[in-house]
């Protein structure tokens, strides 16, 4: 008897309120702890989330999620107020990793942000993973905030996102747990 391959088809769609519990479970399972799940919950409830997407399988089970929250820019002398967001976190259930779900969430999210008129996206994560989407630690050196180092990266989505720098930023209050 042949065991059928698991169904690996999925789609990315906007977060719906009914997804809240499933997203919390996905994030906790993906990170092996509740800390990141609490972050997303707090960001959602303080109104800091700009974009939240989920990946669902053919049974409409949430198997991945991604969030982008508002980052406040404070740069003296800027003619254009930068619109900045932070990607945190991207999560995929362990059994669904290496199927392109995380990459699809990142690409779909970045495209939606570009269409929304965002200028700059920040992330704290693996340079090997996020570098393939264009995130750059050198660009992030022009962003002064609570994070630094090779894992702190930036991606310009507009000309302003690379030209209107340096900039000082403040992350939403829920990020204080991670500073």
VOPAGU-2260 file (C-alpha; in pm, 1 decimal, decimal comma):
REM VOPAGU-2260
SITE   aa  ch    i         X         Y         Z
SITE  UNK   A    0       0,0       0,0       0,0
SITE  UNK   A    1     132,2     341,9     -96,4
SITE  UNK   A    2      97,3     626,9     150,7
SITE  UNK   A    3     -17,2     940,5     -29,0
SITE  UNK   A    4     205,6    1248,4     -17,4
SITE  UNK   A    5      74,3    1524,6     208,2
SITE  UNK   A    6    -107,9    1807,0      33,8
SITE  UNK   A    7     143,5    2090,5       9,0
SITE  UNK   A    8     -75,8    2337,4    -179,4
SITE  UNK   A    9    -139,7    2667,3      -7,1
SITE  UNK   A   10    -254,4    3021,3     -68,7
SITE  UNK   A   11    -165,9    3352,4      93,1
SITE  UNK   A   12    -453,8    3575,0     199,6
SITE  UNK   A   13    -519,0    3866,5     435,2
SITE  UNK   A   14    -556,8    3791,4     804,6
SITE  UNK   A   15    -917,4    3763,8     926,5
SITE  UNK   A   16   -1022,7    3815,1    1287,8
SITE  UNK   A   17   -1122,3    3447,7    1307,3
SITE  UNK   A   18    -757,0    3354,1    1234,5
SITE  UNK   A   19    -629,7    3500,8    1563,2
SITE  UNK   A   20    -609,0    3178,1    1764,3
SITE  UNK   A   21    -459,8    2978,9    1477,9
SITE  UNK   A   22    -198,4    3247,5    1411,8
SITE  UNK   A   23     -99,1    3243,4    1779,5
SITE  UNK   A   24     -51,3    2864,2    1760,7
SITE  UNK   A   25     149,0    2885,6    1436,4
SITE  UNK   A   26     384,6    3146,7    1580,3
SITE  UNK   A   27     430,1    2962,5    1911,0
SITE  UNK   A   28     496,6    2632,3    1728,9
SITE  UNK   A   29     733,5    2796,0    1480,6
SITE  UNK   A   30     944,1    2962,1    1751,3
SITE  UNK   A   31     898,7    2698,5    2022,3
SITE  UNK   A   32     783,8    2963,1    2269,7
SITE  UNK   A   33     507,2    3219,7    2329,0
SITE  UNK   A   34     716,4    3539,5    2319,4
SITE  UNK   A   35     670,2    3617,8    1948,1
SITE  UNK   A   36     302,1    3519,3    1962,5
SITE  UNK   A   37     253,0    3769,3    2247,8
SITE  UNK   A   38     429,2    4034,3    2038,8
SITE  UNK   A   39     188,2    3987,4    1746,9
SITE  UNK   A   40    -113,2    3985,2    1978,3
SITE  UNK   A   41       0,8    4311,2    2141,0
SITE  UNK   A   42      84,1    4475,1    1807,0
SITE  UNK   A   43    -257,2    4380,1    1671,1
SITE  UNK   A   44    -439,9    4516,2    1975,5
SITE  UNK   A   45    -246,8    4843,6    2001,2
SITE  UNK   A   46    -320,9    4921,7    1635,7
SITE  UNK   A   47      41,7    4906,3    1518,4
SITE  UNK   A   48      -6,6    4638,2    1249,3
SITE  UNK   A   49       0,9    4773,6     895,2
SITE  UNK   A   50     -33,1    4440,7     714,7
SITE  UNK   A   51     -97,0    4086,9     834,8
SITE  UNK   A   52    -116,4    3787,5     602,7
SITE  UNK   A   53    -169,1    3415,7     653,1
SITE  UNK   A   54     -89,3    3109,5     446,8
SITE  UNK   A   55    -361,7    2846,2     448,3
SITE  UNK   A   56    -367,8    2493,3     310,2
SITE  UNK   A   57    -649,4    2351,9      97,6
SITE  UNK   A   58    -848,0    2272,5     414,9
SITE  UNK   A   59    -822,2    2645,8     509,0
SITE  UNK   A   60    -595,1    2561,8     803,3
SITE  UNK   A   61    -353,5    2845,5     890,1
SITE  UNK   A   62      -2,1    2708,8     835,6
SITE  UNK   A   63     194,9    3032,8     819,0
SITE  UNK   A   64     173,5    3401,8     900,1
SITE  UNK   A   65     357,0    3729,4     857,2
SITE  UNK   A   66     313,1    4068,8    1019,5
SITE  UNK   A   67     433,8    4419,1     939,5
SITE  UNK   A   68     404,8    4691,2    1203,8
SITE  UNK   A   69     446,9    5066,6    1190,7
SITE  UNK   A   70     784,4    5214,6    1282,6
SITE  UNK   A   71     793,6    5585,7    1364,6
SITE  UNK   A   72    1058,2    5794,1    1187,6
SITE  UNK   A   73    1203,6    6108,9    1340,3
SITE  UNK   A   74    1454,7    6268,9    1106,9
SITE  UNK   A   75    1532,4    6638,9    1115,3
SITE  UNK   A   76    1524,9    6824,9     786,6
SITE  UNK   A   77    1348,3    6560,9     580,7
SITE  UNK   A   78    1130,1    6694,8     302,4
SITE  UNK   A   79     941,1    6366,2     286,0
SITE  UNK   A   80     811,0    6183,5     590,6
SITE  UNK   A   81     930,7    5827,3     548,2
SITE  UNK   A   82     673,0    5553,6     581,4
SITE  UNK   A   83     854,6    5269,7     759,0
SITE  UNK   A   84     741,7    4924,8     872,6
SITE  UNK   A   85     904,0    4632,1    1049,2
SITE  UNK   A   86     861,4    4271,6     936,4
SITE  UNK   A   87     813,8    4064,3    1250,1
SITE  UNK   A   88     763,9    3778,9    1260,0
SITE  UNK   A   89     728,5    3542,6     966,8
SITE  UNK   A   90     622,1    3199,3    1090,4
SITE  UNK   A   91     552,8    2860,9     932,2
SITE  UNK   A   92     442,4    2544,4    1111,3
SITE  UNK   A   93     740,7    2306,6    1141,6
SITE  UNK   A   94     573,6    2032,7     929,0
SITE  UNK   A   95     525,0    2281,5     642,7
SITE  UNK   A   96     875,9    2428,5     625,8
SITE  UNK   A   97    1087,6    2419,3     310,8
SITE  UNK   A   98     782,5    2434,1      84,1
SITE  UNK   A   99     816,8    2802,3      -8,8
SITE  UNK   A  100     546,7    2921,8     230,9
SITE  UNK   A  101     768,2    3168,5     419,0
SITE  UNK   A  102     905,6    3305,2      92,0
SITE  UNK   A  103     554,6    3344,5     -49,5
SITE  UNK   A  104     445,2    3531,4     264,1
SITE  UNK   A  105     746,7    3764,8     245,5
SITE  UNK   A  106     710,0    3833,9    -128,8
SITE  UNK   A  107     333,0    3887,7    -108,7
SITE  UNK   A  108     373,8    4114,7     192,9
SITE  UNK   A  109     648,4    4323,5      32,7
SITE  UNK   A  110     447,9    4367,4    -286,3
SITE  UNK   A  111     140,5    4478,0     -88,6
SITE  UNK   A  112     352,8    4725,8     108,3
SITE  UNK   A  113     504,5    4863,8    -211,5
SITE  UNK   A  114     155,2    4913,9    -356,5
SITE  UNK   A  115      45,8    5075,2     -26,6
SITE  UNK   A  116     321,8    5336,6     -62,0
SITE  UNK   A  117     556,9    5222,9     213,8
SITE  UNK   A  118     916,1    5345,7     175,8
SITE  UNK   A  119    1128,8    5120,7     394,6
SITE  UNK   A  120    1099,7    4778,4     560,7
SITE  UNK   A  121    1318,5    4676,2     855,0
SITE  UNK   A  122    1380,3    4323,8     981,2
SITE  UNK   A  123    1586,7    4154,6    1250,3
SITE  UNK   A  124    1665,1    3805,3    1127,9
SITE  UNK   A  125    1889,1    3570,7     934,0
SITE  UNK   A  126    2095,3    3755,0     669,8
SITE  UNK   A  127    2107,9    3436,2     460,1
SITE  UNK   A  128    1727,6    3409,3     456,7
SITE  UNK   A  129    1622,0    3774,3     431,0
SITE  UNK   A  130    1911,9    3872,7     205,8
SITE  UNK   A  131    1754,6    3681,8     -82,4
SITE  UNK   A  132    1459,5    3924,7     -74,7
SITE  UNK   A  133    1691,6    4225,1     -96,1
SITE  UNK   A  134    1723,9    4309,6     274,2
SITE  UNK   A  135    2060,8    4473,3     336,1
SITE  UNK   A  136    2253,7    4524,4     662,9
SITE  UNK   A  137    2449,1    4813,6     503,2
SITE  UNK   A  138    2129,5    5010,2     435,2
SITE  UNK   A  139    2016,3    4938,3     791,1
SITE  UNK   A  140    2330,4    5110,6     925,1
SITE  UNK   A  141    2160,9    5435,6     820,0
SITE  UNK   A  142    1869,8    5359,5    1054,7
SITE  UNK   A  143    1932,0    5453,1    1418,4
SITE  UNK   A  144    1718,7    5265,0    1667,0
SITE  UNK   A  145    1731,2    4992,7    1931,0
SITE  UNK   A  146    1875,0    4727,6    1696,5
SITE  UNK   A  147    2205,8    4698,3    1510,5
SITE  UNK   A  148    2440,9    4437,6    1366,4
SITE  UNK   A  149    2434,1    4203,9    1067,3
SITE  UNK   A  150    2093,1    4063,7    1163,6
SITE  UNK   A  151    1936,5    4411,5    1142,9
SITE  UNK   A  152    1854,7    4474,5     777,2
SITE  UNK   A  153    1656,1    4717,4     564,9
SITE  UNK   A  154    1486,8    4707,1     225,3
SITE  UNK   A  155    1395,2    5022,8      36,3
SITE  UNK   A  156    1059,4    4996,4    -141,6
SITE  UNK   A  157    1083,6    5346,9    -291,3
SITE  UNK   A  158    1353,0    5599,0    -381,7
SITE  UNK   A  159    1281,9    5781,6     -55,8
SITE  UNK   A  160    1350,0    5459,7     134,2
SITE  UNK   A  161    1713,6    5471,6      27,3
SITE  UNK   A  162    1770,0    5844,6     -29,3
SITE  UNK   A  163    1598,9    6005,7     272,3
SITE  UNK   A  164    1843,4    5853,1     518,4
SITE  UNK   A  165    1984,1    5856,5     781,6
SITE  UNK   A  166    1679,0    5832,5    1001,9
SITE  UNK   A  167    1613,7    5767,9    1367,2
SITE  UNK   A  168    1326,6    5530,9    1442,7
SITE  UNK   A  169    1110,1    5411,2    1728,5
SITE  UNK   A  170     940,2    5072,6    1719,7
SITE  UNK   A  171     590,8    5008,9    1856,1
SITE  UNK   A  172     579,3    4969,2    2235,2
SITE  UNK   A  173     532,6    4586,9    2228,2
SITE  UNK   A  174     888,1    4553,3    2088,8
SITE  UNK   A  175    1031,5    4675,3    2420,2
SITE  UNK   A  176    1025,1    4312,8    2539,4
SITE  UNK   A  177    1287,9    4236,8    2271,0
SITE  UNK   A  178    1529,9    4528,1    2329,9
